[in-house]
Amino acid sequence: MAEHPLQEVLAGGHVDAAVFALRPDYRALLLAVDGIVAGPSDAASDALLRTAEEAAREALADRSVPELPHVAAWREAYRAFGAKPQRTRNSLESLLRRAASGLPRVNRLTDLYNAVSVRHQLPLGGEDLTRYAGPPRLVRATGTEPFDTVADGGTVIEHPDPGEVVWCDDAGVTCRRWNWRQARRTQLRDDTTTALFILDALGPLTDEALRSAAEDLATHLTRLGPDVHTAQRLITADAATESGG
């Protein structure tokens, strides 16, 4: 972990003032972890996803996905920077819409954070830190930043819209439209051992609920190896706090 000390990565994390101008109630909780024994989906990750699917069914028993408070708040946030939420859904909404037919099974790490996202009803992204170039930053794009993705079975480079809210590092965009689509470059893989998770919260979600989701995620992560270490940092419009574990 000499290449990516957890606290150094978290200390460098930044949310631009232009993003907070859009949503002063936004909070980002960054959780970094190393020492993971990674691998493909297994019985444990499948069980977590099944629990999440049941939680989604209960949450949607008497309302539609867009009527859930945190989903509705993220739709408003997308409109604030010019995105159409009906066409580009945030990651939480996308997962909730898939829960009825079954959440995707990808690998242990992705399954884990998808389950936590659905259970706690907040957007949650995971990145491979060994593929990062510099610290994570949430900014409003100029429109020139590179974003590597897949189209028609091949890798292509796209660019965000000017003013779009994006997570990025020194090499380019790591996630477009706040929490819509992650770059291929930093995606979690079956052999990932060092990762960064980003938990996104808006007003309907309290700080207590945000930290509860992070602790749930951290608890499951620590079971993925005998030497797992985690650290987290909360970034808000007013202040930032840090802690390690």
N, C-alpha and C positions, 0 to 999 in steps of 0.2 A: 504493500500500500504506500510505498514511498512516493509513487507518482501522483497519488490522489489522496492525501490525508483528509479525513472526513471533515474535520473542523475547518481546515483551510478552504475546502470547497464551499462549505456553508457560509463562511465569513465573506466570501466573494460574491455570494448570491445577491441579486439586486432587482428591485421592481422600480421602474422609472416613474417619476412624478406624473408624467403624461397619462400613465395607466391609472394611477390613483385619482387623477382628475375626472376620468370617466366613471369610476366606481370607488368613492372614498371608503366604502364598506368592505372592499376586497382584502382578503388575507391569503397569504401563501405560506403553507407549512412545508418546509423542506426536510425530508428524512433521508439521510445517507446511511449506507450499510456496507460492510465488507465482511469477508470470511464466509460467504455463502457457498454451500455445496449445492450447485444448481443441477438442473436436470429437466427432463420432459414431464408432462403432466402425469400425475400418479393418483392413487386412491385418495390420498389426503387432500390434494388440491381439488379433486372431483367432488369430495364431500363438502368442501367449503363453497364451491359453486352451487351445489344443490341447495345448501342452506340459503344462499343469496337469492336463488331463483324463487324459493318459497317466500322469502321476505318481500321480494318484488310483487309476487302475486297478492300478498296481504295488503301492501301499500296501494295497489291498483284495483282493489276489490270494488271501491266505490267512486273512483275518479280516473281520469285519463292521465297519461304521462305528462302532458303539458300543464296539467292542473296541480302537479306536485309543487310546493312552494319554491324549492331550490331550483328545479328545472325552469319554472317560470322566471325566476330572477336571472338565470343565465341566458334565457332567450332575450330578456331586456338588455343585458350586457352586450350580447352579440349585435343587436340592432344599434347600440350606441356607437359602434365603430364601423357600421355599414354592412355587416354580414346579414344574410337572410337565414334565420334559425330553422326555417322549414326545409331549407336545402342543405345547410351544413350544421348538423346537430352536434352539440357538445357531447363529450365522451359519456357522461352520465346518462343523458337522454338516449343515446344510441344503445347503451347496454340495457337500460330498462325496457326498451322496445324489443330487444332480443330475448329477454328473460323468459317470456311465455313459451317460446319454442326451444329454449335452451341456450345458455351462455356459451361462448366459444371456449374450447379447451386448447390452449396454446403451449404453455410450459409452466413449470411450478411457480415461477415468479409472476408471470403475467396473470395466471389463474388466481393467484393469491390477491394481487392488488385489484383485479376486477371484482372479486367477491367482496372485498372491503368497500369498494366504491359503491356497489349496489346496496349493501347492507346499511351503509351510513348515508347514502344518498348525497354524494358529493363527487365532482370530477376528480380523478386521480390518475396521474401518469407515472410511468416507470422508465428510466433511462439507464443504459450501461455507462458507468462513469469512466471506464477505461477508454472509451471512444469519444470522450469530451475533449474539447480544446478550450481551456479556460473555464471560468465559473458560469453558472446559469444566470441569464438575465431576461427579464420580462419587459419588453419595450413596444413602442408603436413603430412599425416597420417603415423604412424609406421606400421599399418596393424593389430594392436592388439585391437584397440578401438571397443567397442560394438555399434552396430546400430540395433535398433529394428524396424522391419517392418512386413508386412503381406505376407504370402505365403500360397496358398491353403486354404485360409480361416482362418488360425491360425497365431498367433504371433511367429516370429522367430528372432533370433539374428544373424546378419551377421557382417562381418568385411570389412572395406575398403581395397583396394589394397595399399601396401606400396608406399608412394609418392603421393597418391591421395590427391587432395585438398578437405578438408572437413571443415564444420563448426561444432564446438563441444562445450560442456561445461564440467564440472567436472565429469558428469555421463556417457559421451560418445558422439557419433556423433549425431548431430541434423539435418544435411543435407549432403548427399554424393555428390561427384563430383561437388563441388562449389555450384551449384544451380540445381541439377538434381532431387533428391528425398529426401523428408523430413522424419524424424523419426516419428513414431507413437506417441511416448511419449510426444512430445511437440507440436503436431499439434493443430491448432485452433479448438474449439468446439462451439456448440451452446450457451454454458454458459460462454465463455471466456469474462473476463472483463479487463484483463491486457495483453497487447501483445507487441511483438517486430517485426518490419518489417525491412527487409534487402533489400536494393536496390543496385544492382550490375551494375557497369559501366566499360566499356573499351573504348579505344581511340576514336572510332567514335562518342561516346556520350560525349558532352561537360559538364563541371561542371554546366553551366546554365541549360541545359536540365535535368540533374540529379536533381538539386534542384527544378526545375519546377514539376517534377514527384512527389517528396517528398511533395511539397506544395499541389498538387492536392490530394494526399492520405490523408494528414493531414486535409484538408478542409472537405473531406467526413467523416473522422473519428469523427471530432468534432460534426457532426450531429447525432451521435449515442448515445447521452445522454446529460443531462443538466450540468454534472460535468466532462466532458472529459478534460484531460490534456495531452499534448504531449511534447516531447523533442526529439531533434535530434543531431546527431554527424556525421561529415564527416571524414573518415579515408583515408589518401592517403599515398603514399610512402615517401613523404617529410615532411608532417605535419598533424596535426589533429585539427579540429575546432569543437566547441560545441555551441549549442544554445538550449533554452527552449521555450515552448509556452503553 
